[in-house]
């Protein structure tokens, strides 16, 4: 992987982290907690995909990347369901 690609991945991670920070500071949790939970989980999911693909080199192993994506998506959906269950019920 080139230095340029690592810098792009790093910049994306920083931007997504700023998005998470802005979301938590905005006070959206009080009005729409489920929407905020979905947004934070989506940002965390995307950050973990960037780390797996770019920093750990799964970009060069498409089958492994797909397997990790499926597992990661399932884990994120499970955590989101556990977060939203008490809010909905």
C-alpha positions in Angstrom: 0.0 0.0 0.0 1.3 3.4 -0.9 1.7 6.3 1.5 -0.9 8.2 -0.4 -3.5 5.5 0.2 -2.6 5.4 3.9 -3.0 9.2 4.1 -6.4 9.0 2.5 -7.5 6.2 4.9 -6.2 8.3 7.8 -8.1 11.4 6.6 -11.3 9.4 6.3 -10.9 8.0 9.8 -10.3 11.5 11.2 -13.4 12.8 9.3 -15.6 10.0 10.5 -14.3 10.6 14.1 -15.2 14.3 13.8 -18.6 13.2 12.6 -19.1 11.0 15.7 -18.0 13.8 17.9 -20.3 16.3 16.3 -23.2 13.9 16.6 -22.6 13.3 20.3 -22.2 17.0 21.0 -25.3 18.0 19.0 -27.8 16.8 21.6 -29.7 14.6 19.2 -29.6 11.8 21.8 -32.4 13.6 23.8 -34.8 14.0 20.9 -34.1 11.0 18.7 -32.1 8.3 20.5 -32.7 5.5 18.0 -31.7 7.7 15.0 -28.6 8.8 16.9 -27.7 5.2 17.7 -28.1 4.2 14.1 -25.9 7.0 13.0 -23.1 6.3 15.5 -23.2 2.6 14.7 -23.0 3.4 11.0 -20.0 5.6 11.5 -18.3 3.0 13.7 -19.0 0.3 11.1 -17.5 2.4 8.3 -14.4 3.2 10.4 -13.8 -0.5 11.2 -14.1 -1.4 7.5 -11.5 1.2 6.6 -9.1 -0.1 9.3 -9.7 -3.7 8.2 -9.3 -3.0 4.5 -6.5 -0.4 4.4 -4.4 -0.9 7.5 -4.7 -4.6 7.9 -4.4 -5.3 4.2 -7.7 -7.1 3.6 -8.1 -5.1 0.4 -5.8 -7.6 -1.2 -7.8 -10.6 0.0 -11.4 -10.1 -1.2 -12.8 -13.3 0.3 -11.4 -12.6 3.7 -12.7 -9.0 3.5 -16.2 -10.2 2.5 -16.2 -12.6 5.5 -15.1 -9.9 7.9 -17.7 -7.5 6.4 -20.5 -10.1 7.0 -19.4 -10.8 10.6 -18.9 -7.1 11.3 -22.3 -6.2 9.9 -23.9 -8.9 12.0 -22.1 -7.7 15.1 -23.1 -4.1 14.5 -26.7 -5.0 13.9 -26.8 -7.1 17.0 -25.4 -4.3 19.1 -27.8 -1.8 17.5 -30.8 -4.2 18.3 -29.6 -4.5 21.9 -29.4 -0.7 22.2 -32.8 -0.1 20.6 -34.7 -2.9 22.4 -35.3 -1.0 25.7 -36.1 2.2 23.9 -38.8 0.6 21.7 -40.4 -1.7 24.3 
